[in-house]
C-alpha cells in the first residue's frame, strides 16, 4: 500500500475501511477502545461503540457521570483504537479533543435505542458501587414501573464528539513491515506521511 492508495480525507478513508470490515464479516467493527485520562494524567481505557463518523468527527454515547465522563470533563482529550483482525488485518487510531454533543442530539439517539437499554440507563449509574445483582434488578424494575415503554433521557446520559487532529491507518504485512500512515491536521488541512511500523 502506498500513500497514493489512500484518500486525501482521513474520515472518508476511515469510512471506506469500515465498510470493508463490514463486508469482510468483522464482528462489531464499530467496537472501539476509548482511552481517557483524569486531571492528573492517570489513564484508563474501555470499549465503547462508535455511533457515527463524519466530517465533524467520531460520536459515542455513555453515562456522563461514569469514570470516562468525569475524565473527559477534567481532561477533554481522548484516543480511539479500532482493531479489525480479519484479513487484511487492519487498525485505525484516532486522537483529538472531545466535546459533549447537544442535548437534542443525545435525545434523538437515546430514543433510537432498544427499550431495555433505555431503561437500563436509568437503572445503572455506571461506575458507582452496587452491593449485589439484585440491586440492579430492582432498579431496572423500578425504572420500568416508573417510565413504562417511554423512558426519557436521563440527565446523566449523553453523547460526545471526538474531533480528530491525528488519524493513523495500519495494515498487516509480512515480516512485521506493516503499512502505517498518519494523517495530521495542520491549519485545517490534512498532511499524510508514511510511518515506520
N, C-alpha and C positions, 0 to 999 in steps of 0.2 A: 504494500500500500504506500502511496506517495501523497504528498500534500495536495497535489492536483486532483486526487481522487476524492477529496473532502470538499464539502460545500463551504462557501465563504462565511455563512452564518452558522455558528455552532448550535443554535437552538434547532434550526432546520436539520442539521446533521444528527442531533440527538433524536429528533422525531423519526428520521429515516432508520437509524439503528434500532429504535424502539419498535417500529413496525416490523423490521426484520427479525427481532427477537420474538415478537408475537407469532410471526409466520413460522419460525423455527420450532415453536412449541415450548418456549421457555415458560416454566411455571411462574406466574405472578411477576412479569417483567417490571411491573410498577413498584415492586418492593425495593426500598432504598434504605441504606444505613444513613441516619441523620446524626451528625456529630455536632455537639454544642459544648460550651464551656461556661462556667459560672464567672462571677465578677473577679474571682481570684485566679482565673485561668485553669481551674481544675476541669478536665474534660469528661464527657460522658457520651455514650452513643447508644442508639437503639434502632430498630427497624420500623419504619412508617411507610405509608403508601402514597405514591405520587397521585395527585388528583388533577393535574393539568400542567402542561408546559407550553408556553407561547412566547411571543416576543418580549413580554414583561418579565417572565421568569418561571420558577417552579413552585407549584402550590401544594400545600398539605394542610391537614386539619387535625386538631387534637384538643385535649383539655388544657386550657391556658394556665391552670393552676398546678399542672404537673411539674416534675423536675425540669423537663425541657422548656416548659412555658416560663418558669422562673429564671432559667438560664438565659433564654432569649430576651427576657426583659432586662436582665443585668448586662448582657453582652450580646447585642443583636447581630452576631455573625455566626455562620454555620457552614458546614460542608455536607455534601451528599455523595454516596457511592452506590452506583448501580452495578451489579455483578451478574452477568448472563453466561452461565457455564457451558451451555451447549455450543457446538461448533457454529461459527468460527471462534468462540470463546472471546467475549469482549467485556470491557469495563469502562464506565464513564464516571468521572468525578467532577463535582461542581462545587464552587465556593463563592461566597459573597454575603452581603448584608441581608438581613431578614427584617421584614416589617409585617405587622398584623394586617390581615385583609379587613375590608369594611364589614360591619355587622350585617349589611344587606347580602353581601356575597356569602358570608358564613351561613346566614339563614337559608339562602337558596340551596346551598349544598346540603345542609342539615336535613332539609325536608325531602331530599332525594334519597336519603339513606333508608335501609330497611327499618321497620318499626322497632324490632328488638334492639337494634343498635342505637336508635334514638332514646329508647327507654333506658338502655344500659348507660348512656351518657349521664342521665340523671342519677342512676343508682350507684355509679362508681366515681368517687372523687379521686381520680387517678393519682397514684403515688402515695396517697395517705395510708396510714396503717389501719388494717381491719383485723379484728380478733379471730374471725373464722369465716368459713364459706357461707354459713347460714346468715351472717350479717349482710352479705352481698345479696343473697337470695331474697331476704326480707326487704331490702332497699329496692330491689327490682319490682317486687310485688307491690310495694307502696307507690312507686312511680306509675305502675300500670293502673292501680286503683285511682290515682290522682288524675292522670292525663289520658287514660284510655288509649284510643288509636290516633291521638293528635298531640303528642308532647311538643311543647315549644322549645326553642333553642335555649339551653341553659346559659346563664350569664358567665359561666366559667369555660365555655367551649367556643372555639373559633378556628379561623384559618390563618395561614402565614404565606407570604410570598418571599422566596429567596431570589434576589436579583443577582444573577451571576456576574462576577468580574473575572473568573477563571473557569474554564471547562477543559478537561483532558479526556482524550479518547485513546484507549489501549486495546490492541488486538493481538491475540496469541500468535506467535511464530516459533519455528523450531530453534533449538539451541539457546533459548532464552533471549534471542534477539528480536523481541516483540516490537511491533509498530506502536509508537506512542507519540501523540501530537497534542500540543497545548495551545488553546486559544486564550488570549489575554485582552481584556478591554482597555483600549488606550484612546482617550479623548472621544469616547462614543463609538469608536470603530474597533473591530476585532483584528488582532495580529495573530498569525498562525506560525508555529515553529515545530519542527521535529525535535523530540526529546529522546535522550538515551534511555533505554528501558532499565 
